[in-house]
Amino acid sequence: MVPSTTKLLLTDMVLGVDHVPSNYVRPPSERPNFKDVQASDVSIPLIDLQDLQGPGRPDVVKQIGQACQHSGFFQIQNHGVSETMISNILRLARDFFQLPESERLKNYSDNPSNPVRLSTSFNVKTEKVANWRDFLRLHCYPLEDYVHQWPSNPPSFREDVAEYCTSIRALVLRLLETISESLGLEKNYVSGVLGKHGQHMAMNYYPPCPQPELTYGLPGHTDCSLITVLLQDDVPGLQVLRNGKWVSVNPIPNSFIVNIGDHMQVISNDRYKSVLHRAVVNCNKDRISIPTFYCPSPDAVIGPSPELVDDDHPAVYRNFTCEEYYTQFWNRGLATESCLDTFKASTT
């Protein structure tokens, strides 16, 4: 069967196809190369947040600091978000992507600046090779500014997603305190440099792919966030670069994956690393992932914390507004070179 080229979304274009359309095929040197991927149940640290408010807090702070420094990624359990809410938001995402095409397309936009948009791949205006993904991206803080623009179908979408966003924000603020402490900073330091704060989320849908070795759900990239909190279903797909090797991160039920984003790397003056990661696809099952990106507001000025800069650790980056950064990020598309290279401090 020849895929339709008039469809806006991957989900609708590839129904019944037995090969990957040519605009999704990566050059041989850029393909996933599954033979070289390491499978490991302990690929990133698993941290129990149970004692974060108790006498065990210093130990949890230390664990998180070590994970941020050495892995850039960690998983968390006993995080305070209920199993019911987690299963509900995953079901709701799946329900949305199973809506009729005409209903989903009410939310379609190819403009990355739109606060609510359904689209495909990453940035269809700039990229040469497409990614095997459809997504619904939502701005969600402050809630009252955005919730009325969200999809109204499925019927409980706005109410349930708003509740989830609120819970994730509370979790993020706890994590930011912990990360500040782990850097030796006052616990409200990181939160205090984010301006009015920003929170976005995406519901990613990766359909089954007939030739997963030829393409990506998302190629290797770092996140343009402060930190990202990822919820995924039970289908593996996330891979993280560790010691020059791609490592699979197997889903753990009712856990979240947390990773350091570019802005945290800047604030930490490179003590904590924003690490390359990617999403691969498979030929048997579709996959849902729901990342929440917590960010500075566009007018916030980000730079290394002065307390982390001294003669032995000069500032790696200049100060810049997040609006500068976002413009650079969206214009360049996903790439293995960090967007942060543009903001390095002058050495002259």
Protein Blocks (a to p, Z undefined) as FASTA:
>chain_A
ZZdfkbfbfklmmgoiabdcfklpccfklggklmlpccdfklbccddfklmmmmklmmmm
mmmmmmmmmnopacdeheopafklmmmmmmmmmmmmmpcfklmmmmgcfbfkbmbdcdeh
jlmmlmmbdcddddddddfbdfklmmmmmcfbdfklmmmmmmmmmmmmmmmmmmmmmmmm
mnopafklmmmmnonopaddddddddddfblmlpcfbdcdddfbfbdcddddfbdfbacd
eehiacdddddehiacddddfklmmmnnomaccddddddddfkbccddddddddddfklc
cdddfklgcfklccfbdcddfklmmmmmmmnopafbdfklmmgccfZZ
